Amino acid sequence: MKKIKIKVNGKLKKVNENTKLLNLINSLKIPIKKVAIEVNQEIIDKKKLNRINLKNNDKIEIVHFIGGG
């Protein structure tokens, strides 16, 4: 299977072509409810994670929510 290069929070990562964004999030063991996800500077609706195929050179930013006061 062909690999593509993506950047996740600034770090280069190789994944299989046609990898879904949801699969990437799950493989990184990230709790979906506690993050905001951006692909190529566009915030992604979490209901659509399983419909988005990653493409070569995609830039993914995953921002964790932190509570505090």
C-alpha positions, 0 to 999 in steps of 0.5 A: 500500500502506498504511503503519504506524508502528512504533518501532525502538530508540526511533526512529519508522519507517514500513513497509508493512502486513503487513511481516514482522519478518524483512524489517525486520531484513534491510532494516536490515542487522542480523546476526541471529546477533549480536542479540536481538530484542524486540517489545512487551517480548517476546523473539522466537524467531529461528525465528519471525521470518518468521511475525511480521507487524508491526502499527501502534505495535509497539515493536521493540528490537534489542540487539547482543551485544558480546563482551569480558572 
